[in-house]
Amino acid sequence: MENIRMEFEGASGTVIIGENGTRSPTFYINGLSENKEAIVMASIFVNGTNTTFNPRYKNEKEIWFTRNGVRPPAVPKCGFEGKQCPPDFITTYLLWVIIAGVILLICILGCIAGFIVAVLNKRAETARLNELWQIPFTSLEVVANKEKTTSHRSLQSSVASNKFSVDGKCESRNYAYFLYQNEPIAALKHEIRINLDAKDGAAFRMMRQIENENVNRFVGICMDGPQMLSVWRYCSRGSINDVIMKGAIIMDNFFVVSLLKDIANGISFIHHSFLECHGYITAKCCVVSDRWQVKVSDYGIDKLRIADKRTHRG
């Protein structure tokens, strides 16, 4: 038996006979390459209890090309019976996921509620501000022929009253005269009703805030009367045109320069404001207070005037 050990080349390769007369086997792992060619991937030589693995490839990706070059794990992720799957994130942190979801939902609902409240507050504020320039026709008080609205101050005072008499002031083709909140006002008539948008409302709100000694105060717009009216502070001496036509006062050079200076100051203020220009300045748009101070009026109503012009052309 001692001489039975041998090694020789056989038809299938090297043959090794052990000391007990049995052949030490060599196993070959065969397969197909990526090009569908038969190849030997590796050989396993068994000698008693010793095993030797001899790879025949240079890169492991060559034999795992059907799995994108990745060797499968020795033990499947969920075990061989599919019962050893690791718990997923939601299962592991379910409580925290619920808490985070509730907090996120509360934040989203809070943001939505805050946005809705902000929008409603904005609309309410806009409506409140619009009420400042939207004048109900029922709030305009027609002055009786013999009714006089005077100041509570002494009539002998050299200081002009805040309330001028509009008694005897006849309604004309272009103007009507009323009392509004116990103040005399002049209402410019507009022959056609137009729809005013949010941009117009914003402009009228800003016009309400204009304060300049040579710019007549804009009171608002009346839209629910027989005619659409733009409402202005009443100046007792009328317009420059009225003063010239009456000829009740002698105008020297100093007086004329003073009037022109007031007009220039008023126009300059308008040009440097958001209005940028008057656009329809005439002697009828320049009204005179009881102090002989000229105030530029009828500004910022281009949209209404354009509609009036279209009516006249029609």
Residue pairs with C-beta under 8 A, 6 or more apart in sequence:
1 19
1 20
1 21
2 19
4 17
4 19
4 21
5 17
5 18
5 19
6 16
6 17
7 14
7 15
7 16
7 17
8 14
8 15
9 15
13 26
14 26
15 23
16 23
16 24
16 47
17 23
17 24
18 24
18 47
18 48
24 45
24 46
24 47
24 48
25 45
25 46
26 43
26 44
26 45
26 46
27 43
27 44
27 45
27 46
28 40
28 42
28 43
28 44
29 40
29 41
29 42
29 43
29 44
30 38
30 39
30 40
30 41
31 38
31 39
31 41
31 63
32 38
32 39
33 39
33 62
34 62
34 65
39 56
40 56
41 55
41 56
41 57
41 63
42 53
42 54
42 55
42 56
42 57
43 53
43 54
43 56
44 51
44 52
44 53
44 54
45 51
45 52
45 54
57 63
60 69
60 71
61 69
64 70
64 71
64 72
76 82
77 85
77 86
78 84
78 85
79 85
89 97
90 97
126 198
126 201
129 201
129 205
130 201
130 204
130 205
132 205
132 208
132 220
133 201
133 204
133 205
133 207
133 208
133 218
133 219
133 220
133 221
134 220
134 221
134 222
134 223
135 180
135 219
135 220
135 221
135 222
135 229
135 231
136 222
136 224
137 222
137 224
137 225
137 226
139 180
139 181
140 178
140 179
140 180
140 185
140 187
140 222
140 225
140 231
141 178
141 179
141 180
142 178
143 149
143 166
143 167
143 169
143 177
143 178
143 179
143 184
144 167
145 167
145 168
146 167
147 167
148 165
148 167
149 163
149 164
149 165
149 166
149 167
149 179
149 182
149 184
150 161
150 163
150 165
151 161
151 162
151 163
153 159
153 161
160 289
160 290
160 291
161 290
162 183
163 182
163 183
163 184
164 184
164 234
164 235
164 236
164 290
165 184
165 236
166 177
166 178
166 179
166 184
166 234
169 177
171 177
173 189
174 188
174 189
175 186
175 187
175 188
175 189
176 186
176 187
176 189
176 229
177 184
177 185
177 186
177 187
177 234
178 184
178 185
178 187
179 185
180 219
180 231
183 233
183 234
184 233
184 234
185 219
185 231
185 232
185 233
185 234
186 231
186 232
186 233
186 234
186 235
186 287
187 222
187 229
187 230
187 231
187 232
188 229
188 230
188 231
188 232
188 298
188 301
189 227
189 228
189 229
190 227
190 228
190 229
190 230
190 304
190 307
190 308
191 227
191 307
191 308
191 311
191 312
192 228
192 307
192 308
192 310
192 311
193 223
193 228
194 228
194 303
194 304
194 307
196 204
196 221
196 223
196 303
200 303
203 274
203 275
203 300
204 218
204 220
204 221
204 300
206 274
207 218
207 275
207 299
207 300
208 218
208 219
208 220
210 217
210 218
210 273
211 217
212 265
212 266
212 269
213 265
213 293
213 295
214 262
214 263
214 265
214 266
214 269
214 293
214 294
214 295
214 296
215 266
215 269
215 270
215 295
215 296
215 297
215 299
216 232
216 233
216 235
216 287
216 295
216 296
216 297
216 298
217 232
217 233
218 230
218 231
218 232
218 299
218 300
219 231
219 232
219 233
220 231
221 228
221 229
221 230
221 231
222 228
222 229
222 230
222 231
228 304
230 298
230 301
230 304
232 287
232 297
232 298
233 295
235 287
235 288
235 289
235 290
235 295
235 297
236 289
236 290
237 243
237 287
237 288
237 289
237 290
237 292
238 287
238 288
239 283
239 284
239 285
239 286
239 287
239 288
240 259
240 263
240 283
240 284
240 286
240 287
240 288
240 294
241 282
241 283
241 284
242 288
243 249
243 288
244 283
249 255
251 259
255 292
258 292
259 288
259 292
259 294
262 293
262 294
262 295
263 286
263 294
263 296
266 286
266 294
266 295
266 296
267 278
267 281
267 296
270 276
270 277
270 278
270 296
270 299
271 277
275 299
275 300
278 285
278 296
278 299
279 302
279 305
280 298
280 302
280 305
281 296
284 298
285 296
285 297
285 298
285 299
286 294
286 295
286 296
286 297
287 294
287 295
287 297
288 294
288 295
289 295
